Amino acid sequence: MKKGAVLSVALALTLACAAGAMAEETAFVPGTYESEAEGFGGPVKVALTVSDKEITDLTITGDSETPSIGGDALPKLREQLLSAQSQEIDGVSGASITSGAVREAAAAVFALARGEEPPKAEVQVPEGVVLGENEYYGEDANGANGMISVKVTVVDGVIQAIKVLEQHETPGLGTTAMLKLTDAMVKQNTVEVDSVTGATLSSSAFKRAVKQAVDQAVQP
């Protein structure tokens, strides 16, 4: 190989290494990013602050989570996120719903911090469920007695109707809670309504199912 060719190859390798080093150093887009997901008792928010190279602050708040379960899990989940530098964490045993909410919110903030689009909700509509125009499907398997699934009609960002497709909740308790929540959500045009006292599990699962459906309607 001629001397000029050797120098050209060496220069190319040097530039490639330098570009790789710069890419590694610039891991994030500096700023603070926030996102939330529905936990056991209400919204769980993750706030991430980054420089171009590292995480400078990370907070998780979930004031509506059960203090001795989800509330106790939040510091552990924070440490897991910091260690993993992503939403790919094990979660905390016994606080699966809170852990799932933290993962979902963290996935969005880490994507934003890296200059990427947050992951879009992907929902598998069961066979036999027919969705019309402006209708969206949502489900949650953690009701008081299992699965709750809904069909939500959203037109121009406004919740028009919520129909329960499947539920196994206690008559007069969980079923009544879902009726009250449906009325509140449609009137207020939000899923962020208060849970029904005495029916926390049913309320939380119903809200998560409806939110899953509404998120599909409003995502780009």
Helices and strands as residue ranges (DSSP letters): H 3-25, E 31-38, E 43-50, E 55-61, I 67-71, H 72-84, H 96-113, E 135-143, E 146-155, E 158-166, H 174-188, H 200-218
